[in-house]
Amino acid sequence: RRRLADRMSRPPRILLVSPKPPPHHGAAKAVEVLLADEGSPVEWRHVDARYTSSVSDLQRLSPGKFLALIKYLAQTATGCFRCDGVILTPSFQAGTFLKDSLFIWLCWLLRRKPLVAWYHMRFATMRYAERGALMRWYVRVTLGRVSHHACVATRLIDELPEFIDREKTVALPNGIPPYRCEPDARDGESITILYLSHMGEAKGWQVLFKAAKELCARYPKVQFLFYGPPGPGGDEASIAEAFEGTDYPERIRYLGFADEETKRKLFAQADALCFPSQNEAFPITILEAMSAGLPVFASDVGGIADAVVDGRGGLLVPPGDSAALKEALGRLVSSQQRREEWGRFNATRFEERFTEKAYRERWYDFLLKVT
């Protein structure tokens, strides 16, 4: 009775086990925005489960990461006893899932409910049907220990396996602070298409790179700026070498990692964002571009269509299809009116659905119901 009275007299205490930036990726930024609210009706306890500060090192094993895993498990166990619920962010990459599953089992054994799994990836990444019977059994049993499943986009719920109870799932789309831009920051002399993600193969930068070479041959005013750190297993030297070999090195450029100050300048100067990723959930970068009033051209994967309305805020193309991407970008380059209309539509849609205030309220409403 005393515990119940104490619980009703204070805000719910929620333990969130997930990294904040760096590294700079969507899940880490979503966590950062959620924890930054000083007026939150939730009392957050956070385990910053960060194993590296570089995207290129995320999949590499090391003794240091193993020691960090032990530390984070201990911090999670301690935090469980002081909280009313736990949020975990399991990966659907098979190897990483095995590591993340330890946290699910630990919290379940300590009987901390609700236990919320917050998915920032598509379940398709697991390639579940291709796994052996033992692995499939382990995935089913492990996710069965979770009391609630939160996806970052509605469409991702449809991709969840049938053994996950749909009544226990909820879509909680991401939200961010806006990227404000002055309209006259664009010079009007060139048409700048921006790529902003890490330079891993799965992000599809090579698909855009191929389309960019053909579009530069056709449109003398268009330029493509690629920003991002090397992807897993990559290095800047090999990426730079690929860009040096084009016929248009002054209009197709790789410029490395972009920090927050650089990103704000880029969004003010660019005419569109191109996000050709081949496997995505609900990318933060797309929301950033929408808030800045940019049209968005992206692959139709994961929950991207929950943000970008095809034909009104940009165009969606099949993943990996360079010809379709070239055709879509050609429609952008050939019409300034279309660029402006799509940009205004995205800015309005962002304000209606994807602000940090709306994002936090979605989470608070959910947590207050389940705790």
Helices and strands as residue ranges (DSSP letters): H 2-8, E 13-17, H 26-35, E 43-47, G 55-57, H 63-80, E 85-88, H 94-109, E 115-119, G 123-126, G 128-130, H 133-144, E 148-151, H 154-159, G 166-168, E 169-171, G 183-185, E 191-196, G 201-203, H 205-218, E 222-227, H 236-244, E 252-254, H 260-269, E 272-275, H 284-291, E 296-299, H 304-307, E 314-317, H 322-333, H 336-353, H 356-370
